[in-house]
Amino acid sequence: MTQTLERTSFRAMGTVCAVSATAERSDAILARRALDAAQREVAASERALSRFEPDSDLSRLNRASGSWIAVDTRLCEALSAALRARVETQGRFDPTILPALVAAGYDRSFEQLTERPAMPVNGWHPGARIDVDPGAGRARVERAAAVDLGGIGKGFAATRALDVMRSTWPGIAGALVDLGGDIAVWGTPPEGGPWRVDIADPRAPDGLAGTLAMANGGVATSGRDTRRYGPGRRFHHLIDPATGMPAVAGPLSVTVVAASATEAEALATALAVTAVGDARDLIGSRPDLGALLIPHSGEAILIGRLPLIQRQPLPRFVITTERGRSP
C-alpha cells in the first residue's frame, strides 16, 4: 500500500506550527487523531509555559516569586530541563533571564514590540534559584526573580507533541512536529529514509544552505538575524546572561541537532551568545551533538556530527533563523 503524509498546520506559541504523520491511506483516521492530539498538546504546553498569557502556570509562578505554588506537570518538567541546560551550558542558557529581557525591550509578544530602546536592568543577577518538586506538583522561583521559557518551551512542546502522537497511535510509521523551526522527528517519511529538513541561508536571501537528514531527535536554530526590534532594529532577543543586555558575542546564527528538540533549543540559545572560539569547548566533547555556527563573516564552523546533505557544491554551509523547514 502507498504511504502518504497527513498534515495539519496552526498558529501557537507566537509562531506557525506544522505537524505531519506518515500513514497508509487506509489509516487516515488514525493519523488525524494523532495530529489532533499533537495540536492539543501544543496548546496545553502554551497554557502552562507562556509568559504572555497572564493565567499560565509560568505567569502565576513569576507573580508568586519567593513562594511555592501548585503547577502543571509540564511546567515542572520544562523547568527541570531548563535547570539542566543552565548547568550544561555553564550559565550561557539561563531561564531566569526574563527581567533582563523585559529591560531590553522584549516586554510583549514580538509582533507588538515598540521602538522603546534597550535599558540596563537594575537589581537582576544571573543564575537565580528555581526549586522544582515534581512529586508534589509545585515549583518556586527566587524572590524578585522571573522565568522565561520562550525558546526551550517550543522545543519542549515539540518533543511532548511527538511523544503524544506515538502514544495516541502506536502503529504510526513516522512523525514530524515543527514549531516555528523547533523540530522533533521520529520514524520515516512516506518515501522512506530520513526526514529532510531544509536550512535557510541568511547570507543568500531565499537560498538554501543544505539539508539535514534527520532520523530520530530534534533540531533548533537560534540567531540574531530575524527577530530584531527597537530603534533602527538595532536590538535582538538574545540576552547575554553575563551582561543582561542583547549579546554582542556570538555568531549570526547557529543550528544544533540533539537527541530532543528540548535540548537542541537550549544549546542553540547558549551557542548564539557564545564567542565562536568558545563554542567548540562547550559542546565539542559531546559525540551525540552537532552544531553549525555561521559567523558574521568568514567560513561556517561545524562542531561535532551534523547530518548535513549538500544539495549542490557550495564553498561553505550557511544558515539562518528563518528556521528549518520540512518539505
QUIDA-V591946 format. One record per helix or strand. SS is the DSSP state (h for helix, s for strand). FROM is the first residue (numbers start at 1). LEN is the number of residues. If there is no record, write none. Layout:
# QUIDA-V591946
ss->SS from->FROM len->LEN
ss->SS from->FROM len->LEN
This chain:
# QUIDA-V591946
ss->s from->3 len->10
ss->s from->15 len->10
ss->h from->25 len->25
ss->h from->57 len->7
ss->s from->69 len->2
ss->h from->73 len->16
ss->h from->98 len->6
ss->h from->110 len->3
ss->s from->130 len->4
ss->h from->134 len->3
ss->s from->138 len->4
ss->h from->150 len->19
ss->s from->174 len->6
ss->s from->182 len->6
ss->s from->195 len->6
ss->s from->208 len->7
ss->s from->217 len->7
ss->s from->228 len->2
ss->h from->231 len->3
ss->s from->235 len->2
ss->s from->239 len->2
ss->s from->245 len->2
ss->s from->253 len->6
ss->h from->261 len->12
ss->h from->276 len->8
ss->s from->290 len->5
ss->s from->301 len->4
ss->s from->308 len->2
ss->s from->325 len->2
